[in-house]
Amino acid sequence: MSENNHRKVIIIGSGPAGFTAAIYTGRANLNPLIFEGMQPGGQLTITTDVENYPGFEHGIMGPEMMEVFRKQAQRFGAESVYQEVTKVDFSARPFKVFTYDAEYTADSIIVSTGASAKLLGIDSENNYMGYGVSACATCDGFFYRGQKVVVVGGGDTAMEEANYLTRFASEVTVIHRRDQFRASKIMTERAQKNPKIKFLTNKIIDEVTGVTENGKKRVTGGRLRDTVTGEISEIEFEGLFVAIGHQPNTSLFNGILDMDETGYLIVKPGSTYTNIEGVFAAGDVADKTYRQAVTAAGSGCMAAIDAERWLESQEL
């Protein structure tokens, strides 16, 4: 193993949290190495317009925004590796990080592997992702002013997103595969009392339909299947919001880092410290509440400062 494979800071995962951590650690002359993994740039690379990030007055495309973040981090000496981390060993310092064909060591680690929205798993959903299909109402609801939208799901997230979307949409239909909702009673009642929200139960979306006009795709509706009778029906809508939960990308750290029952990493309150000294967590991997680009970036800054101060205290 070459000396070049040892770093003061290794950042596992990119996106707003990882890149912000890289900007701050880079400016502190810590020469961070970022493993960008399977989805360089994180969830924002499947987002079309980002209009709610401060500093981009007219909005910016998600992939373009992540490229701006990446270049800023590289300007301060961060280095990106487009490989997936397959294994980690945090049992002793320096920490070890393995890819398919190499081994790296680090004095400190920042985990920013993010979370992935659980999706329906149908081809047409992928085809229209960012063009009428979304997994984030607070990110994209604004684009559906005066339009008909549907929310798929039956938990608190689905009810929250449905209520939120009534600020913009003319009509919101909640579609759920069962006739009972998992959501808490108070969240369900709040949605049921909202005159703009309708409910379709015992239904699943088999296919998202749409058209391409002037080279741009847009959703026009979907095909529903009744989970009891198998009957097929059509529904018209311009936006589909999938609200069946998120899965943090933490399988790599099972049995190593403390996590909650869903898999979100647990950090010490008011910090980014995990249960292992010298390992920090930032972004959606440890945040099941906000899950926004700006909050991820903020916690990336926190993780970088925590790591820098911790390295100083260890005289590394």
N, C-alpha and C positions, 0 to 999 in steps of 0.2 A: 504494500500500500504506500503510495507516494505521500510526501508531506502535503502536497496540494489537496489531498482528500481530507485534511483536517481543517475545520473552521471554528471560529469562536461562536458563531451562530449559524444553525441550519434552520430554515423555515420550510415546513412540510405543508404544501398547499399554497395556491395563489389566490386570486380574487382580491377584493378591496382590503381584506384583513391582512393577507400575506404580503401584498405589495406595499401597504402602508408600513407594516413592520419592517420591510426591507428598506424603505426610504429612510426611516428613523435610525435603524441599526447601521445602514450605509453611511449616513451623515456622522455617526459616532465612530467611524473608522473601524467597524467590526467585520467588514467584508463578508456580508451574509451570502449564503448559498440558498437559492429557492428551488425546491422540487415542485414543478408545476403540475405534474401528474397527468391523469387521464383527461382532465378538462381544463387546459390552461386558461386562466382568467376566471374560472369558476362559473357560478350560475348566471352571471351577467352576460356571458357569451351567448346564451340562448334568449336574451331579452333584446327586443328591437329598440324602442325609444326609452331613454332614461331622462325624465324631466324633473325629478325631485332631488337631484344631487346638487348641493350648493356650488356655485361657481360656473355652472353650465346654463346660462340664462335661457338659451334657445333649445336646450335638451341636447342629447348626444346618443348615438347608437351604443348599446351595451358593449359589443366587441371593440369598438373604437375607443371607448372610455378605458377599457382594460389595457389597451395598447399604450395609451397615454400614461397610465399608472406604471406599466412595465418599464417604459422608457425613462420615466422619472427615477425609478428605483435603480436602473442600470447606470444612470448618470452619476449616482453616488456610490458606484462600485459593486452593486449587487449583481450576482451572476445567476442566470436561470439555467436549470437542467430540466430538459423535457423528458423525464423518466418517471415511472411510478415507483414509489417506495413500497417494497414488498414485505419488509420486516424491520423491526426496531429492537434494540437492546438497551433499556434504560436502567439496567441493574447495577451498573458501575460507571464512573466517569473516567475518561471521556465517553459520552453516549455514542452508540453505534447505530448507523442508518444503512440499510441495505437496499440496493436495486437489483434487477435481474442479473446484472453483470459486474457490479462494483460494490465496494464497501467504503463508507465515509464515517468520520468521527467528528464530534462537536462538543464544545464545552457547555453549550446551552442549546435548547430546542424550542422553537415556537411552532405549535400545531395550529394550522389554519385550514384544515381539510374541508370545512364547510358542511353543509347538509344538502340533501337532494330531495326535492318535492316528490312524493309518491304520485305516480301517474297512472292513467287507466290502462296503458299497455296496448293501445291499438295504433295501427300504422297512421291513420288519418290524423290522430292527435299530434304525432311528431311532425307530420306534413304541414300542419297549420299552427305549430307552436310559434308564438310571437306575431301571428297574423290573425288573431281572433281566439286563440287558445292560450291561457295563462294559468300560472299556479300562484299568482300573487295579486289579490284585489287592491291592496294599498299601493302596489307599484303601477298597476295598469287600469284601475277603475275609471280614472279621469277620461280615458279615451272613448268611453262608451256612453257619453252624455246623450240622453234621449233615445237610447237604443234598448233592445231586448237582450237580456243576458240570462245564462243559466249557471247555477252553482251545483257541482256534484259533490255530495258528501252528506253525512248525517251527524257529525260531531260538533263540538263548540266552534271549531274553526269555520265550518261551513255556515253556521248560523251568524257568526260574527261577520264573515265576508258578505253574506247575503244582505245583512243590515247595512253594512258599509256601502255596498253597491247601489242601494236605493237613493243615495245622494246624487247619483249621476244617471243611472239607467231609468228608463220609463217603466220597466217591468223586470222583476227578478224571479226566476223559477228555480226552486231547490229540487234536485233530483236525487233520490236515495234508493238504494237497492232493496231495502227492507221497508216494513210499514211502521217500525219503531225507530226513534232517533237515539243515538248514543249521547247526544248533547245534554247538558244539564237542563233541568226543568226551566230555570230562569231564562237561559239563552233561547230555548225552544219557544217559550211563551212570548218573548220579545219579538222573535221573528214572525210568529203566528199573528201577532197583533198589528204588524206592519202592513198597511193596505196595499203596498206595492209588491209584496212577496206572495207567490203561489207555491204549492207543493205538489210534486208528483212522486208517489211512493211505489215500491215494488217495480222500479224501472232502472235499467242501465243503458248507457249510451253505447251502441254497437259501432256507430260510425259518425264521424264529423263530416259534414258536407260543405262545399264552398265553390267559389268560382275564381278564375284569374282574369283580371281586367287591366289592360294597359301594362301587362307584365307583373302586376301585383296581386297576390293572393288575398282573399278575404273569406271568412266563414259566413255561411248563410243559414245553417241549421244542423240538424242531426237526425239519426235514425235511432229510435228507442226500442228496446225489447222488454216486455213484461216478464219479470222473474218468476211469476206464478203460472201464467197461461202461455208464455212464449210468444204472445202476439207482438207483431211489429207495427210501429206507428212512426209518424214524422213530426218533428217540431221545428219551428223557425226561431232562430236567434242569431245575433251578430257576435256575441262573445260567450266563450265557455271558460269558466273558472273551476279548476280542479282543486278541491279542498278536502283531500282524504289523508292529509298529514304529511309530515316531513321525516326523513330518516337521516340522522347525522352520520357523516362518513367517518366512523370511529372503529370499524371492525379491526383495523390494524393495531389498536391499542387495548383490545379486550384482555382483561386480566393484568394489565399494566397500569393504566390510568383509571382513577375513580370516575364512574359515570352513573347517570340516573337510569331508571328502568327502561327508558326509550333509547339510551345510548349517548345522550348529550354529556360532554365532559363537565365535571364539577370543578369549579375554581373557588378559591378562597374569596369571601365577600369583599368587594371593593378592589379586587386585583385580578390578575390573570394567572396567578400561581396555581398549578395543579398539585396533586398529592406528592409529586416527586420534585424535590429541590432542583431548580435549573431547567425545568420543563414548564412551558407556559402555553396557554390556549387562548386563541382570539377568533372572533367572528362567529358565524352561525354554528360552528362545531360546539360552542358552549352557550349559545343564545337561542332559546326556543320561544322567546317572547316577541322580539322586535323584528329580527331577520331582515334588516334593511342594509343597503350598501353603506350608508353613512354611519350606522352604528357599528358595522363590521370594521370599517376604516378606523373609527375611534378606538375600538378595542385592539386593533393592530398597533396603533400608537402606544396604547397602555402596555401591551406585551413587550414592545421594543424597549420602552423605558424600564419596565420591570427587569427584563433580561440584562440590560446595560448596568443597572444598579447592582443586580445580583452578581454579575461577573466582577464588578469592582470590589464587592464585599469579599469575594473569593480570591481576590488579587490575581485574576486570570487575564 
